Amino acid sequence: MRISVQEARDRIPHHDIILETTVRLMVPFIQLYGLYVIVHGHYSPGGGFQGGVILGASVILFALAFGLPASQEYLSEGTNILMANAGALIFTGIAVLCALLGGMFLDYSALVKILPIDPISWRSHGIFLVEVGVGMGVMMIMISIYWDMASAGHLDEGLHMASASQTDKVL
Amino acid sequence: MIWQLDLFLLILVVICAVATITVKDLLSATIIFSAYSFLMCLLWAEMGAVDVAFTEATVGAGVSTIFFIAAIFRTTRRSKD
């Protein structure tokens, strides 16, 4: 039996128990893996950017299954903007702090003047601090791009509603 | 590096790239492009660039596919040319 694309879209239920249960089980593990990739980034492949994308993808998956308004209850728009800017500020802040303390830009060994531990281990921990900032920024910007693209910039409805309104236009 | 595996993956990459720009259905093009990204990820990992492969898997095959599908929902599905 062949059906048209519009008919197939109309048949998508707005609440699918299999989809919602699967996503509810998967999202915590995806977020745990994203945190692992960020925290373990200077020992293994991965780092702030990849971990941030994985964390962002977990919230995007949530928004795909439960709709955009539900994902905005999970993570409000104000928190999104605040954390995206905080991430960028952590990155540039630490970099400029290194320069102000007498080192080069992003030269973490200059941070010895704040907390006197070995300069070599400061280089390792400095990378970790910067990657936390990168991860926060990338995660929030990925979610923000998805919200804007899925709702055409209105942030009120998700892709379910987009298909419904397109059906109205056709009819 | 195993050159036979490299060659096999590269042939598949080229097939996916050509299919992406020839196919008329935009959703099919997106899914084939996702497969292209995943094959590139395998190729990077096989060549030893694991960090690049990780980025390709998360951004290329994961998030950008969702962005493309979100964009397709706002257009008509088949291209006109």
gemmi code that builds the backbone of each chain (N, CA, C; Angstrom):
import gemmi

chains = {
    "A": [
        ("MET", (0.854, -1.189, 0.000), (0.000, 0.000, 0.000), (0.888, 1.237, 0.000)),
        ("ARG", (0.728, 2.082, -1.011), (1.540, 3.300, -1.069), (0.725, 4.474, -0.530)),
        ("ILE", (1.357, 5.280, 0.312), (0.679, 6.477, 0.816), (1.562, 7.676, 0.517)),
        ("SER", (0.969, 8.839, 0.422), (1.752, 10.031, 0.103), (2.496, 10.498, 1.358)),
        ("VAL", (3.448, 11.420, 1.128), (4.263, 11.912, 2.236), (3.386, 12.614, 3.268)),
        ("GLN", (2.427, 13.404, 2.784), (1.571, 14.133, 3.723), (0.757, 13.179, 4.586)),
        ("GLU", (0.214, 12.113, 3.946), (-0.559, 11.142, 4.722), (0.316, 10.484, 5.772)),
        ("ALA", (1.564, 10.166, 5.377), (2.475, 9.539, 6.328), (2.756, 10.468, 7.493)),
        ("ARG", (2.910, 11.790, 7.186), (3.172, 12.743, 8.267), (1.967, 12.869, 9.192)),
        ("ASP", (0.757, 12.819, 8.599), (-0.436, 12.951, 9.442), (-0.600, 11.760, 10.370)),
        ("ARG", (-0.081, 10.606, 9.938), (-0.244, 9.411, 10.755), (0.729, 9.353, 11.924)),
        ("ILE", (1.738, 10.257, 11.956), (2.684, 10.235, 13.068), (1.945, 10.659, 14.336)),
        ("PRO", (1.866, 9.801, 15.361), (1.169, 10.211, 16.576), (2.008, 11.227, 17.347)),
        ("HIS", (1.338, 12.118, 18.060), (2.076, 13.132, 18.804), (2.671, 12.571, 20.079)),
        ("HIS", (2.115, 11.469, 20.592), (2.714, 10.837, 21.757), (2.849, 9.354, 21.461)),
        ("ASP", (4.079, 8.911, 21.269), (4.371, 7.511, 20.980), (5.083, 6.938, 22.190)),
        ("ILE", (4.476, 5.909, 22.821), (5.021, 5.460, 24.114), (6.368, 4.771, 23.950)),
        ("ILE", (6.566, 4.059, 22.814), (7.852, 3.388, 22.596), (8.958, 4.418, 22.439)),
        ("LEU", (8.677, 5.424, 21.586), (9.661, 6.483, 21.335), (10.009, 7.217, 22.623)),
        ("GLU", (8.961, 7.602, 23.378), (9.216, 8.418, 24.570), (9.954, 7.625, 25.641)),
        ("THR", (9.607, 6.336, 25.811), (10.304, 5.538, 26.813), (11.759, 5.319, 26.418)),
        ("THR", (11.984, 5.036, 25.119), (13.362, 4.821, 24.665), (14.206, 6.062, 24.891)),
        ("VAL", (13.654, 7.222, 24.525), (14.421, 8.459, 24.680), (14.663, 8.756, 26.151)),
        ("ARG", (13.630, 8.508, 26.999), (13.796, 8.776, 28.423), (14.900, 7.904, 29.017)),
        ("LEU", (15.052, 6.668, 28.491), (16.123, 5.803, 28.987), (17.478, 6.187, 28.400)),
        ("MET", (17.498, 6.653, 27.148), (18.782, 6.895, 26.479), (19.445, 8.201, 26.896)),
        ("VAL", (18.628, 9.255, 27.131), (19.193, 10.591, 27.346), (20.193, 10.645, 28.515)),
        ("PRO", (19.914, 10.045, 29.703), (20.911, 10.115, 30.774), (22.243, 9.472, 30.399)),
        ("PHE", (22.208, 8.348, 29.661), (23.455, 7.678, 29.291), (24.228, 8.493, 28.265)),
        ("ILE", (23.515, 9.123, 27.323), (24.195, 9.974, 26.346), (24.861, 11.142, 27.060)),
        ("GLN", (24.160, 11.712, 28.058), (24.748, 12.851, 28.771), (25.947, 12.427, 29.603)),
        ("LEU", (25.860, 11.225, 30.212), (27.002, 10.721, 30.974), (28.207, 10.515, 30.061)),
        ("TYR", (27.957, 9.987, 28.848), (29.045, 9.776, 27.891), (29.634, 11.108, 27.443)),
        ("GLY", (28.763, 12.109, 27.242), (29.261, 13.431, 26.855), (30.159, 14.022, 27.928)),
        ("LEU", (29.741, 13.885, 29.209), (30.570, 14.391, 30.306), (31.897, 13.644, 30.360)),
        ("TYR", (31.855, 12.306, 30.108), (33.097, 11.523, 30.110), (34.043, 12.012, 29.020)),
        ("VAL", (33.477, 12.298, 27.823), (34.329, 12.742, 26.709), (34.981, 14.077, 27.047)),
        ("ILE", (34.227, 14.988, 27.720), (34.823, 16.282, 28.082), (35.908, 16.089, 29.145)),
        ("VAL", (35.581, 15.331, 30.200), (36.489, 15.232, 31.343), (37.740, 14.437, 30.980)),
        ("HIS", (37.578, 13.413, 30.116), (38.698, 12.555, 29.750), (39.383, 13.037, 28.479)),
        ("GLY", (39.045, 14.275, 28.052), (39.489, 14.732, 26.736), (40.978, 14.874, 26.577)),
        ("HIS", (41.737, 15.185, 27.663), (43.169, 15.367, 27.459), (43.959, 14.079, 27.621)),
        ("TYR", (43.278, 12.949, 27.871), (43.990, 11.666, 27.882), (43.665, 10.822, 26.659)),
        ("SER", (42.503, 11.036, 26.059), (42.032, 10.165, 24.986), (41.407, 11.047, 23.906)),
        ("PRO", (41.066, 10.471, 22.740), (40.375, 11.270, 21.728), (39.089, 11.867, 22.289)),
        ("GLY", (38.772, 13.047, 21.816), (37.599, 13.740, 22.342), (38.026, 15.064, 22.923)),
        ("GLY", (37.143, 15.689, 23.665), (37.465, 16.977, 24.247), (36.229, 17.836, 24.335)),
        ("GLY", (36.443, 19.126, 24.538), (35.324, 20.019, 24.776), (34.324, 20.064, 23.643)),
        ("PHE", (34.830, 20.157, 22.410), (33.909, 20.311, 21.280), (33.059, 19.060, 21.071)),
        ("GLN", (33.712, 17.890, 21.006), (32.968, 16.656, 20.765), (32.012, 16.357, 21.907)),
        ("GLY", (32.475, 16.524, 23.160), (31.607, 16.284, 24.302), (30.436, 17.245, 24.322)),
        ("GLY", (30.697, 18.501, 23.966), (29.616, 19.478, 23.907), (28.584, 19.121, 22.868)),
        ("VAL", (29.051, 18.632, 21.697), (28.099, 18.226, 20.663), (27.265, 17.043, 21.127)),
        ("ILE", (27.889, 16.077, 21.844), (27.130, 14.920, 22.328), (26.091, 15.371, 23.348)),
        ("LEU", (26.488, 16.276, 24.276), (25.522, 16.783, 25.261), (24.385, 17.527, 24.574)),
        ("GLY", (24.736, 18.341, 23.563), (23.695, 19.054, 22.834), (22.778, 18.093, 22.102)),
        ("ALA", (23.348, 17.034, 21.515), (22.544, 16.059, 20.775), (21.563, 15.350, 21.703)),
        ("SER", (21.930, 15.163, 22.991), (20.996, 14.509, 23.916), (19.753, 15.371, 24.108)),
        ("VAL", (19.950, 16.689, 24.249), (18.780, 17.563, 24.428), (17.998, 17.677, 23.120)),
        ("ILE", (18.704, 17.643, 21.959), (18.011, 17.681, 20.671), (17.148, 16.426, 20.509)),
        ("LEU", (17.695, 15.263, 20.944), (16.916, 14.018, 20.892), (15.668, 14.123, 21.745)),
        ("PHE", (15.815, 14.709, 22.934), (14.675, 14.943, 23.818), (13.635, 15.823, 23.120)),
        ("ALA", (14.115, 16.881, 22.462), (13.190, 17.798, 21.780), (12.512, 17.115, 20.597)),
        ("LEU", (13.218, 16.199, 19.914), (12.614, 15.489, 18.785), (11.493, 14.575, 19.259)),
        ("ALA", (11.678, 13.914, 20.425), (10.693, 12.937, 20.873), (9.524, 13.595, 21.598)),
        ("PHE", (9.796, 14.594, 22.438), (8.754, 15.164, 23.290), (8.223, 16.493, 22.773)),
        ("GLY", (8.813, 17.034, 21.735), (8.374, 18.327, 21.234), (9.198, 19.451, 21.838)),
        ("LEU", (9.197, 20.576, 21.129), (10.065, 21.686, 21.520), (9.665, 22.342, 22.846)),
        ("PRO", (8.358, 22.535, 23.136), (8.009, 23.140, 24.430), (8.470, 22.317, 25.624)),
        ("ALA", (8.393, 20.964, 25.511), (8.844, 20.116, 26.620), (10.337, 20.276, 26.848)),
        ("SER", (11.109, 20.406, 25.743), (12.548, 20.572, 25.909), (12.875, 21.933, 26.502)),
        ("GLN", (11.971, 22.926, 26.296), (12.248, 24.227, 26.905), (11.864, 24.269, 28.377)),
        ("GLU", (10.988, 23.325, 28.819), (10.801, 23.188, 30.261), (12.019, 22.527, 30.894)),
        ("TYR", (12.604, 21.572, 30.129), (13.786, 20.856, 30.595), (14.979, 21.796, 30.710)),
        ("LEU", (15.104, 22.696, 29.741), (16.246, 23.620, 29.697), (15.705, 24.940, 29.164)),
        ("SER", (15.549, 25.937, 30.043), (14.868, 27.158, 29.607), (15.759, 27.981, 28.674)),
        ("GLU", (15.125, 28.906, 27.961), (15.865, 29.711, 27.001), (16.853, 30.632, 27.704)),
        ("GLY", (16.456, 31.131, 28.888), (17.367, 31.994, 29.639), (18.619, 31.256, 30.053)),
        ("THR", (18.456, 30.011, 30.564), (19.618, 29.200, 30.942), (20.502, 28.946, 29.730)),
        ("ASN", (19.836, 28.695, 28.586), (20.570, 28.429, 27.349), (21.494, 29.588, 27.010)),
        ("ILE", (20.923, 30.816, 26.973), (21.719, 31.995, 26.608), (22.821, 32.233, 27.637)),
        ("LEU", (22.436, 32.085, 28.940), (23.395, 32.347, 30.016), (24.581, 31.397, 29.929)),
        ("MET", (24.288, 30.076, 29.720), (25.379, 29.103, 29.716), (26.221, 29.193, 28.457)),
        ("ALA", (25.588, 29.554, 27.311), (26.380, 29.723, 26.091), (27.389, 30.849, 26.265)),
        ("ASN", (26.924, 31.981, 26.844), (27.846, 33.098, 27.036), (28.865, 32.805, 28.120)),
        ("ALA", (28.431, 32.067, 29.177), (29.372, 31.715, 30.239), (30.486, 30.828, 29.695)),
        ("GLY", (30.132, 29.919, 28.774), (31.151, 29.046, 28.191), (32.193, 29.830, 27.431)),
        ("ALA", (31.728, 30.774, 26.589), (32.675, 31.607, 25.839), (33.511, 32.449, 26.784)),
        ("LEU", (32.871, 32.917, 27.879), (33.593, 33.757, 28.838), (34.647, 32.954, 29.585)),
        ("ILE", (34.341, 31.678, 29.926), (35.330, 30.839, 30.617), (36.558, 30.661, 29.731)),
        ("PHE", (36.308, 30.355, 28.429), (37.443, 30.138, 27.506), (38.308, 31.388, 27.411)),
        ("THR", (37.700, 32.520, 27.019), (38.505, 33.730, 26.816), (39.003, 34.275, 28.136)),
        ("GLY", (38.196, 34.080, 29.222), (38.619, 34.589, 30.515), (39.894, 33.935, 30.993)),
        ("ILE", (39.960, 32.618, 30.892), (41.173, 31.915, 31.335), (42.354, 32.283, 30.442)),
        ("ALA", (42.063, 32.407, 29.120), (43.147, 32.762, 28.194), (43.707, 34.130, 28.526)),
        ("VAL", (42.815, 35.118, 28.766), (43.282, 36.479, 29.059), (43.935, 36.533, 30.429)),
        ("LEU", (43.408, 35.729, 31.386), (43.998, 35.684, 32.722), (45.446, 35.228, 32.653)),
        ("CYS", (45.707, 34.220, 31.804), (47.082, 33.754, 31.622), (47.959, 34.884, 31.100)),
        ("ALA", (47.411, 35.661, 30.125), (48.199, 36.747, 29.558), (48.447, 37.827, 30.598)),
        ("LEU", (47.412, 38.131, 31.442), (47.564, 39.186, 32.447), (48.561, 38.794, 33.520)),
        ("LEU", (48.677, 37.471, 33.816), (49.586, 37.022, 34.870), (51.011, 36.861, 34.373)),
        ("GLY", (51.294, 37.323, 33.169), (52.676, 37.353, 32.714), (53.046, 36.278, 31.726)),
        ("GLY", (52.132, 35.379, 31.400), (52.450, 34.361, 30.408), (51.985, 34.783, 29.035)),
        ("MET", (51.921, 33.812, 28.116), (51.347, 34.077, 26.800), (49.835, 33.848, 26.883)),
        ("PHE", (49.116, 34.214, 25.792), (47.688, 33.919, 25.683), (47.507, 32.405, 25.715)),
        ("LEU", (46.674, 31.890, 26.615), (46.420, 30.452, 26.810), (47.643, 29.673, 27.300)),
        ("ASP", (48.600, 30.374, 27.925), (49.763, 29.677, 28.501), (49.442, 29.384, 29.965)),
        ("TYR", (48.914, 28.171, 30.222), (48.351, 27.874, 31.544), (49.386, 27.867, 32.649)),
        ("SER", (50.668, 27.691, 32.302), (51.672, 27.606, 33.366), (51.782, 28.932, 34.116)),
        ("ALA", (51.276, 30.040, 33.528), (51.297, 31.317, 34.237), (50.335, 31.334, 35.413)),
        ("LEU", (49.364, 30.405, 35.426), (48.389, 30.373, 36.514), (48.996, 29.889, 37.824)),
        ("VAL", (50.286, 29.555, 37.816), (50.992, 29.173, 39.041), (50.862, 30.256, 40.098)),
        ("LYS", (50.780, 31.534, 39.649), (50.701, 32.645, 40.608), (49.393, 32.631, 41.392)),
        ("ILE", (48.335, 31.998, 40.867), (47.070, 31.919, 41.604), (47.096, 30.754, 42.575)),
        ("LEU", (47.429, 29.571, 42.070), (47.443, 28.362, 42.898), (48.785, 27.686, 42.695)),
        ("PRO", (49.677, 27.766, 43.675), (51.050, 27.284, 43.432), (51.162, 25.761, 43.415)),
        ("ILE", (50.888, 25.160, 42.274), (51.237, 23.754, 42.062), (52.205, 23.699, 40.892)),
        ("ASP", (52.652, 22.525, 40.566), (53.635, 22.328, 39.506), (53.162, 22.935, 38.184)),
        ("PRO", (53.987, 23.749, 37.482), (53.551, 24.336, 36.194), (53.137, 23.299, 35.171)),
        ("ILE", (53.794, 22.126, 35.195), (53.455, 21.091, 34.221), (52.049, 20.579, 34.462)),
        ("SER", (51.684, 20.364, 35.744), (50.318, 19.886, 36.005), (49.308, 21.011, 35.802)),
        ("TRP", (49.749, 22.284, 35.923), (48.839, 23.388, 35.573), (48.489, 23.350, 34.089)),
        ("ARG", (49.450, 22.958, 33.252), (49.132, 22.885, 31.817), (48.018, 21.877, 31.570)),
        ("SER", (48.085, 20.721, 32.263), (47.044, 19.695, 32.113), (45.703, 20.192, 32.621)),
        ("HIS", (45.686, 20.787, 33.844), (44.414, 21.213, 34.416), (43.858, 22.433, 33.699)),
        ("GLY", (44.746, 23.278, 33.170), (44.271, 24.457, 32.419), (43.510, 24.046, 31.179)),
        ("ILE", (44.019, 23.027, 30.474), (43.300, 22.519, 29.305), (41.927, 22.027, 29.715)),
        ("PHE", (41.850, 21.358, 30.880), (40.545, 20.864, 31.352), (39.576, 22.022, 31.585)),
        ("LEU", (40.050, 23.106, 32.247), (39.173, 24.252, 32.520), (38.664, 24.863, 31.219)),
        ("VAL", (39.578, 25.024, 30.244), (39.181, 25.617, 28.970), (38.168, 24.727, 28.263)),
        ("GLU", (38.360, 23.404, 28.354), (37.452, 22.499, 27.633), (36.072, 22.466, 28.263)),
        ("VAL", (35.989, 22.697, 29.582), (34.664, 22.825, 30.191), (33.922, 24.007, 29.571)),
        ("GLY", (34.655, 25.133, 29.393), (34.037, 26.298, 28.760), (33.594, 26.023, 27.341)),
        ("VAL", (34.479, 25.375, 26.555), (34.140, 25.039, 25.169), (32.918, 24.130, 25.122)),
        ("GLY", (32.901, 23.117, 26.012), (31.784, 22.176, 26.026), (30.466, 22.859, 26.314)),
        ("MET", (30.441, 23.750, 27.325), (29.207, 24.470, 27.646), (28.742, 25.302, 26.469)),
        ("GLY", (29.678, 26.033, 25.860), (29.307, 26.899, 24.737), (28.759, 26.107, 23.567)),
        ("VAL", (29.474, 25.038, 23.174), (29.052, 24.258, 22.009), (27.712, 23.579, 22.248)),
        ("MET", (27.523, 23.006, 23.462), (26.253, 22.339, 23.775), (25.093, 23.301, 23.608)),
        ("MET", (25.208, 24.494, 24.218), (24.074, 25.417, 24.204), (23.828, 25.986, 22.811)),
        ("ILE", (24.909, 26.213, 22.043), (24.712, 26.772, 20.698), (24.074, 25.727, 19.783)),
        ("MET", (24.462, 24.432, 19.939), (23.826, 23.376, 19.132), (22.329, 23.311, 19.417)),
        ("ILE", (21.947, 23.354, 20.720), (20.524, 23.314, 21.077), (19.815, 24.531, 20.512)),
        ("SER", (20.468, 25.674, 20.602), (19.860, 26.921, 20.129), (19.634, 26.890, 18.621)),
        ("ILE", (20.631, 26.352, 17.868), (20.466, 26.237, 16.409), (19.295, 25.328, 16.100)),
        ("TYR", (19.198, 24.185, 16.822), (18.090, 23.269, 16.542), (16.748, 23.923, 16.841)),
        ("TRP", (16.636, 24.607, 17.987), (15.366, 25.263, 18.336), (14.963, 26.250, 17.250)),
        ("ASP", (15.939, 27.057, 16.808), (15.605, 28.079, 15.808), (15.222, 27.452, 14.480)),
        ("MET", (15.925, 26.371, 14.077), (15.618, 25.772, 12.776), (14.304, 25.007, 12.817)),
        ("ALA", (14.002, 24.327, 13.953), (12.793, 23.508, 14.019), (11.534, 24.356, 14.097)),
        ("SER", (11.642, 25.573, 14.680), (10.442, 26.393, 14.845), (10.471, 27.626, 13.956)),
        ("ALA", (11.388, 27.687, 12.988), (11.549, 28.840, 12.085), (11.742, 30.137, 12.864)),
        ("GLY", (12.429, 30.055, 14.004), (12.783, 31.249, 14.750), (11.750, 31.721, 15.744)),
        ("HIS", (10.561, 31.053, 15.805), (9.531, 31.527, 16.737), (9.661, 30.903, 18.123)),
        ("LEU", (10.338, 29.749, 18.221), (10.545, 29.034, 19.482), (9.230, 28.660, 20.161)),
        ("ASP", (8.158, 28.440, 19.390), (6.890, 28.101, 20.020), (6.435, 26.684, 19.687)),
        ("GLU", (6.843, 26.155, 18.541), (6.344, 24.853, 18.121), (7.503, 24.040, 17.542)),
        ("GLY", (7.378, 22.722, 17.588), (8.450, 21.879, 17.083), (8.160, 21.395, 15.674)),
        ("LEU", (8.814, 20.274, 15.304), (8.645, 19.754, 13.950), (7.283, 19.111, 13.746)),
        ("HIS", (6.643, 18.579, 14.814), (5.299, 18.003, 14.671), (4.336, 19.039, 14.121)),
        ("MET", (4.390, 20.233, 14.764), (3.486, 21.309, 14.353), (3.840, 21.822, 12.968)),
        ("ALA", (5.149, 21.768, 12.632), (5.574, 22.234, 11.313), (4.907, 21.398, 10.227)),
        ("SER", (4.859, 20.066, 10.439), (4.229, 19.213, 9.428), (2.737, 19.483, 9.375)),
        ("ALA", (2.093, 19.736, 10.540), (0.657, 19.993, 10.558), (0.327, 21.290, 9.820)),
        ("SER", (1.122, 22.357, 10.064), (0.814, 23.630, 9.420), (1.060, 23.542, 7.921)),
        ("GLN", (2.026, 22.698, 7.496), (2.267, 22.547, 6.063), (1.085, 21.847, 5.394)),
        ("THR", (0.458, 20.902, 6.121), (-0.731, 20.243, 5.584), (-1.843, 21.260, 5.358)),
        ("ASP", (-1.988, 22.198, 6.310), (-3.018, 23.224, 6.157), (-2.788, 24.041, 4.893)),
        ("LYS", (-1.529, 24.370, 4.634), (-1.203, 25.172, 3.450), (-1.568, 24.416, 2.178)),
        ("VAL", (-1.313, 23.095, 2.168), (-1.608, 22.297, 0.978), (-3.112, 22.233, 0.757)),
        ("LEU", (-3.869, 21.992, 1.851), (-5.325, 21.938, 1.743), (-5.818, 23.365, 1.588)),
    ],
    "B": [
        ("MET", (47.753, 1.050, 8.451), (46.982, 1.329, 7.236), (46.943, 0.114, 6.320)),
        ("ILE", (45.750, -0.280, 5.912), (45.587, -1.386, 4.961), (45.065, -0.759, 3.672)),
        ("TRP", (45.823, -0.839, 2.596), (45.429, -0.057, 1.410), (44.173, -0.602, 0.752)),
        ("GLN", (43.918, -1.923, 0.887), (42.698, -2.489, 0.305), (41.465, -1.897, 0.986)),
        ("LEU", (41.524, -1.804, 2.338), (40.394, -1.231, 3.088), (40.220, 0.245, 2.752)),
        ("ASP", (41.362, 0.973, 2.650), (41.322, 2.386, 2.256), (40.621, 2.558, 0.914)),
        ("LEU", (41.040, 1.722, -0.051), (40.477, 1.832, -1.410), (38.980, 1.546, -1.392)),
        ("PHE", (38.588, 0.495, -0.659), (37.172, 0.129, -0.564), (36.351, 1.277, 0.020)),
        ("LEU", (36.861, 1.848, 1.134), (36.133, 2.952, 1.773), (36.076, 4.174, 0.859)),
        ("LEU", (37.187, 4.457, 0.153), (37.210, 5.629, -0.727), (36.218, 5.474, -1.871)),
        ("ILE", (36.120, 4.237, -2.425), (35.146, 4.002, -3.501), (33.739, 4.245, -2.982)),
        ("LEU", (33.447, 3.739, -1.771), (32.115, 3.949, -1.186), (31.857, 5.431, -0.941)),
        ("VAL", (32.904, 6.173, -0.491), (32.762, 7.617, -0.258), (32.398, 8.332, -1.554)),
        ("VAL", (33.096, 7.968, -2.647), (32.824, 8.615, -3.928), (31.405, 8.290, -4.400)),
        ("ILE", (30.992, 7.006, -4.242), (29.630, 6.632, -4.642), (28.604, 7.444, -3.848)),
        ("CYS", (28.818, 7.560, -2.535), (27.874, 8.312, -1.696), (27.855, 9.779, -2.092)),
        ("ALA", (29.034, 10.355, -2.393), (29.091, 11.772, -2.758), (28.336, 12.018, -4.051)),
        ("VAL", (28.542, 11.136, -5.053), (27.839, 11.309, -6.333), (26.340, 11.126, -6.140)),
        ("ALA", (25.955, 10.128, -5.318), (24.533, 9.878, -5.089), (23.876, 11.059, -4.390)),
        ("THR", (24.601, 11.703, -3.461), (24.027, 12.836, -2.733), (23.627, 13.962, -3.662)),
        ("ILE", (24.477, 14.261, -4.659), (24.158, 15.401, -5.526), (23.281, 14.999, -6.695)),
        ("THR", (23.106, 13.704, -6.981), (22.248, 13.329, -8.115), (20.815, 13.074, -7.686)),
        ("VAL", (20.596, 12.563, -6.461), (19.253, 12.134, -6.089), (18.331, 13.352, -5.952)),
        ("LYS", (17.035, 13.181, -6.377), (16.114, 14.315, -6.412), (15.450, 14.571, -5.066)),
        ("ASP", (15.207, 13.472, -4.307), (14.507, 13.598, -3.043), (15.454, 14.158, -1.985)),
        ("LEU", (15.055, 15.273, -1.357), (15.978, 15.948, -0.425), (16.230, 15.116, 0.825)),
        ("LEU", (15.198, 14.392, 1.309), (15.395, 13.572, 2.510), (16.360, 12.424, 2.227)),
        ("SER", (16.219, 11.804, 1.026), (17.169, 10.747, 0.653), (18.580, 11.303, 0.564)),
        ("ALA", (18.706, 12.520, -0.011), (20.033, 13.131, -0.127), (20.644, 13.332, 1.249)),
        ("THR", (19.815, 13.748, 2.224), (20.330, 13.965, 3.576), (20.816, 12.664, 4.199)),
        ("ILE", (20.026, 11.596, 4.015), (20.415, 10.327, 4.632), (21.678, 9.783, 3.971)),
        ("ILE", (21.787, 9.924, 2.636), (23.005, 9.460, 1.962), (24.196, 10.300, 2.405)),
        ("PHE", (23.954, 11.607, 2.638), (25.042, 12.468, 3.111), (25.497, 12.043, 4.507)),
        ("SER", (24.534, 11.588, 5.317), (24.885, 11.070, 6.640), (25.750, 9.819, 6.518)),
        ("ALA", (25.388, 8.947, 5.554), (26.209, 7.748, 5.320), (27.603, 8.135, 4.839)),
        ("TYR", (27.672, 9.185, 3.985), (28.962, 9.698, 3.515), (29.818, 10.142, 4.705)),
        ("SER", (29.188, 10.887, 5.658), (29.920, 11.360, 6.836), (30.438, 10.184, 7.651)),
        ("PHE", (29.607, 9.146, 7.782), (30.027, 8.005, 8.583), (31.177, 7.262, 7.911)),
        ("LEU", (31.129, 7.159, 6.565), (32.238, 6.502, 5.857), (33.519, 7.321, 5.985)),
        ("MET", (33.388, 8.663, 5.931), (34.568, 9.512, 6.141), (35.118, 9.305, 7.550)),
        ("CYS", (34.197, 9.130, 8.521), (34.619, 8.874, 9.911), (35.425, 7.585, 9.998)),
        ("LEU", (34.943, 6.521, 9.310), (35.686, 5.256, 9.287), (37.057, 5.439, 8.654)),
        ("LEU", (37.094, 6.257, 7.582), (38.349, 6.482, 6.869), (39.354, 7.222, 7.750)),
        ("TRP", (38.870, 8.269, 8.465), (39.770, 8.999, 9.374), (40.291, 8.057, 10.449)),
        ("ALA", (39.385, 7.245, 11.052), (39.812, 6.357, 12.129), (40.816, 5.343, 11.607)),
        ("GLU", (40.613, 4.870, 10.361), (41.520, 3.877, 9.787), (42.882, 4.482, 9.494)),
        ("MET", (42.896, 5.788, 9.188), (44.174, 6.448, 8.911), (44.879, 6.908, 10.182)),
        ("GLY", (44.232, 6.716, 11.354), (44.890, 7.053, 12.609), (44.534, 8.416, 13.168)),
        ("ALA", (43.668, 9.189, 12.484), (43.253, 10.493, 12.994), (41.975, 10.310, 13.811)),
        ("VAL", (42.135, 9.771, 15.041), (40.953, 9.368, 15.805), (40.151, 10.576, 16.264)),
        ("ASP", (40.852, 11.679, 16.576), (40.152, 12.872, 17.048), (39.258, 13.453, 15.951)),
        ("VAL", (39.802, 13.500, 14.728), (39.012, 13.992, 13.592), (37.831, 13.062, 13.333)),
        ("ALA", (38.081, 11.751, 13.465), (37.002, 10.782, 13.252), (35.882, 10.980, 14.260)),
        ("PHE", (36.265, 11.280, 15.496), (35.272, 11.522, 16.541), (34.413, 12.740, 16.192)),
        ("THR", (35.090, 13.825, 15.766), (34.347, 15.028, 15.387), (33.425, 14.751, 14.215)),
        ("GLU", (33.927, 13.990, 13.221), (33.117, 13.679, 12.042), (31.888, 12.862, 12.438)),
        ("ALA", (32.061, 11.927, 13.381), (30.931, 11.088, 13.797), (29.882, 11.896, 14.533)),
        ("THR", (30.330, 12.795, 15.452), (29.351, 13.541, 16.240), (28.704, 14.641, 15.415)),
        ("VAL", (29.523, 15.451, 14.744), (28.977, 16.607, 14.023), (28.438, 16.196, 12.664)),
        ("GLY", (29.245, 15.467, 11.878), (28.848, 15.158, 10.516), (27.683, 14.204, 10.438)),
        ("ALA", (27.840, 13.029, 11.090), (26.785, 12.027, 10.973), (25.656, 12.274, 11.954)),
        ("GLY", (25.929, 12.974, 13.076), (24.899, 13.135, 14.090), (24.090, 14.406, 13.943)),
        ("VAL", (24.680, 15.524, 14.369), (23.895, 16.746, 14.537), (23.532, 17.390, 13.198)),
        ("SER", (24.473, 17.377, 12.227), (24.175, 18.094, 10.976), (23.044, 17.422, 10.209)),
        ("THR", (22.915, 16.072, 10.342), (21.779, 15.389, 9.705), (20.455, 15.893, 10.270)),
        ("ILE", (20.402, 16.070, 11.598), (19.168, 16.579, 12.223), (18.881, 17.992, 11.733)),
        ("PHE", (19.941, 18.805, 11.598), (19.736, 20.182, 11.122), (19.191, 20.177, 9.696)),
        ("PHE", (19.743, 19.307, 8.845), (19.262, 19.231, 7.462), (17.796, 18.808, 7.425)),
        ("ILE", (17.435, 17.807, 8.268), (16.046, 17.334, 8.263), (15.125, 18.434, 8.770)),
        ("ALA", (15.572, 19.180, 9.799), (14.771, 20.296, 10.298), (14.577, 21.348, 9.208)),
        ("ALA", (15.614, 21.554, 8.380), (15.483, 22.521, 7.284), (14.542, 21.993, 6.212)),
        ("ILE", (14.589, 20.653, 5.942), (13.732, 20.082, 4.895), (12.270, 20.196, 5.294)),
        ("PHE", (11.961, 20.094, 6.590), (10.572, 20.223, 7.040), (9.982, 21.574, 6.669)),
        ("ARG", (10.830, 22.578, 6.459), (10.355, 23.919, 6.116), (10.318, 24.137, 4.609)),
        ("THR", (10.662, 23.122, 3.811), (10.650, 23.290, 2.357), (9.696, 22.268, 1.756)),
        ("THR", (9.521, 22.313, 0.419), (8.879, 21.188, -0.245), (9.937, 20.113, -0.428)),
        ("ARG", (9.485, 18.846, -0.550), (10.448, 17.778, -0.348), (11.330, 17.534, -1.569)),
        ("ARG", (10.760, 17.640, -2.792), (11.557, 17.330, -3.982), (12.132, 18.606, -4.567)),
        ("SER", (13.379, 18.531, -5.067), (13.976, 19.719, -5.675), (13.373, 19.933, -7.060)),
        ("LYS", (13.336, 21.225, -7.481), (12.612, 21.555, -8.705), (13.474, 21.429, -9.958)),
        ("ASP", (14.790, 21.508, -9.829), (15.648, 21.462, -11.014), (15.966, 20.040, -11.447)),
    ],
}
model = gemmi.Model(1)
for chain_id, residues in chains.items():
    chain = gemmi.Chain(chain_id)
    for i, (resn, *xyz) in enumerate(residues, 1):
        res = gemmi.Residue()
        res.name, res.seqid = resn, gemmi.SeqId(i, " ")
        for name, pos in zip(("N", "CA", "C"), xyz):
            atom = gemmi.Atom()
            atom.name, atom.element = name, gemmi.Element(name[0])
            atom.pos, atom.b_iso = gemmi.Position(*pos), 0.0
            res.add_atom(atom)
        chain.add_residue(res)
    model.add_chain(chain)
structure = gemmi.Structure()
structure.add_model(model)
structure.setup_entities()
